[in-house]
Amino acid sequence: MDTSSRDTKRRGFARPDVTRRTMLALSASAGLAALPTGRTALAQQPPPGFQPAPEGGETFNVEEIVDSGHRFFGSASRGLALAVQDVFQRWGRPNGYILGQEAAGAFFGGLRYGEGKLYTRGINTGGAGERNVFWQGPSLGFDFGGSGNRTMILVYHLPSIDHMFQRFAGLDGSAYLVAGFAVSALGGRGENGQDVLLVPIRTGVGLKLGINIGYLKFTPQATWNPF
């Protein structure tokens, strides 16, 4: 055991990547049961100025996303195809997606931590088109409870990997349920007047009620700092 490890244990702290992964694994394993089926829509439309990606080109089609999601969500994937098709009808074809897990808790103010792998197509990926990413962020609003989720995040208009590492703010009124999956949307800085959009699709177990405002900060390494 090296000196840094002994110092870390002596002070009672654990390394962020290890402790976060343990927390997320426990939360996700407890949340494999899908949410109730059915659909409750709170908002239907993308924000003004959003341009869906054209058919073809360097994007992912619905079959690719559904196949990846079924393998990832496993027994909780019932209804995923309907949820993904619904997102494609509203938002079009993404040029990236993330498969990961996250944990969240709130009592009027809350925190969310997650990690996963980003898959991209048609951008400067600096490698094989996949990369580990981490996200964290605060929220404030009329909500309470906690949840552990497996999460798929569809990524739209991502011009480069560097644009992934920023804060994405929640779009007002974007949350809805479809086929037992919770769907929401977040926006961040893009290029040429087109924002980068993230559309998380979550399933899990736990109590998380209400409406809140907040953001997610994406980073290339794990951190406990949500700001």
N, C-alpha and C positions, 0 to 999 in steps of 0.2 A: 504494500500500500504506500503510495507516494505521500509527500508532505502535505500537498494541497488537499488530498482526501482526508487525512487525519485532522487537518484544521477544520474542514467542512463539518465532519462529524462532531468534533469537540464543541463547535459553536451551535450545534443543533439545527443546522440548515442542510437541505439536500439540494443537489444540482437541479436547476429548473427543468431540463429536458427529461430527467428521470422521474421526478415527482409529478410533473404535468402528465406524462404518459401513463403513469400508474393511476392517477386520478381519472383521466379520460377513459382508460380501459375499464375501470370499475363502473363508471357512470354509464358507458355504452352497453356493457354486458347486462346491466340492470334494466336497460331501456330498449330491448329488442322487440318487445311487444308493440305492434303497430297501434297508432291512434285509432279512434272509432272511424268507421267508414262513413262515406257521405261527403257532402260538400257544403261549405259555408263561405261565401265570398263576401269580403269586406270592400274590396276594390278590384276593378277588372282591367284597367288600362295602364300601359307604360307611361312614363312621364312625357310631357311635350318635347318634341325635338328628337325623340329616340327613333333611329332608323334600323329596322330589322336587317340582319345580314341577308344577302341574296342567296338563292338556292345554289348549291354547288360551291366551288371554291374551297378555300382552306378553313373549313368549319366541320363540326361534328353533326351527323344526322341523328334522327331520333332513335333509330335501331341501335346505333353504337352506344348511345347514352343509356338506353334501357337495358341492354345486355350487361354493361359495366355495373349498373345499379343493382341488377338482380344478383350478380355475383357478390357484390359488396354488402347489400342489405340482408341477403340470405332469407331466413324465415319471415322477416319483417317486410318483404318486398311486395306483398300483395297490394295491388292498386298502384304500384309505381308507374307502370306504363301509362295509366290514365293521367297521373299527375304530371309526368314528363310531357305527354302530348298536349296537355292544357298549357304548360309553360311555353312550348314551341309555338302554339297558336297565338300566344300573346306577344312573345319576345323574339321569336325566330330561332335561328341556328347559332349556337355559341362557338367561339373559337378556342374555348378552354373549359375545363371542368375540374373540380376538386372532389376527391373522396376522402372523408376524414371523420373524426369524432370530436365531440365537444361536451363540456359540462357548463351548466349555468345555474345561477341562483339569484333571487331578488326578493326584497321586501321594500317596495317603493323605489329603492335604488339597488342595482345589481351589477354582476360581473359575468362575463362569458369568456371561456378559454377553449381553444381548439387547436388541432393540428391535423394535417393530412398531406396528400400528394396532389400536386397540380399537373394536369396533362394539357398540353397546348398543341395547336396546329397553326401553321402559317405565320409564325412570328419568330423573332430572334430569340430562340430559347437558350442559346449558349450551350447546347448539348443535345440530349436525346429526346427532348420534348416533354420531360417530366422533371418535377422538382419538389422537394419537401417544403411546405409552408406552414406557418404558425399564425394564429390570430387570437386577439384578445380585445376586450372593450367593455366600457361601462354603459349603463342605461339608467334612465330616470323617468319615472312615470307611475301610472296606476296599475302596478302588477305585483305579484308576490308568488313565491314558490320556488321550485327547483326542478331541473330536468337533466337527463343524460341522453344524448342523441347521437346516432349515426347520421352523417350529413353529406349530402351532395350539393355542391355549389356550381351552378352554371355561370360561365364567365363570358361576357359579351364585349366586343370591340377592344380587346386587350392588345395594344400595339407592341408591347415589349414586356419582358419579365420585370424590368424595373418598375413599371407602372402597377405591378401587383402589390408592391410594398409601400402602402400609403393607408390613409384612413378612408373608410367607406361609410358614408352616413346613410341611415335608414330613410327610405322614401315614404313620405307621409301617406298613410292609408293603403299601403301595398300588401298588407298581410291578409291571407285567406287560407282556408283548408280545402283540400281536394283529395278524395279517396284515402283519407286517413293520414295525409302528409300535410305538414305546415309549410306554406310557401310565403316568402317575403322578398323584398328587393332592396338593394343598396347601391348608391352611386358614388363614384370617385372621379378624379381628374384623368382625362384622356388626352387625345390629340385631335387637331383639325376640327375643333368644335363638337366632338362626339365624346361624351362621357364613357368611362368604363362602368359597366353595370354587372352586379353580382345578383344572382337569384338563388338563394339557399332553399333546398328542399330537405326537410328534416322529419325524422320519425323517432319516437322514443316514448318513454314513460315518465310520468312526473307531473307535477302541478305547476303550470306557468300561465297565469291569467292576466288579462288586461292589455293596455296599450302603452307603449313606452317610446321614448326617443333616445337615440344613442348612435354609436358607431362601432365598427370593428377595425382594428389596426392590424394589418398583415405585416409580418416580419420574416426574414430568412432564418432566424434563430429563435429558440424559445426564450420567453421573458415573462416575468410575473407582472411587469408594469403595464397596466391597461391604457395608459395615457400617452 
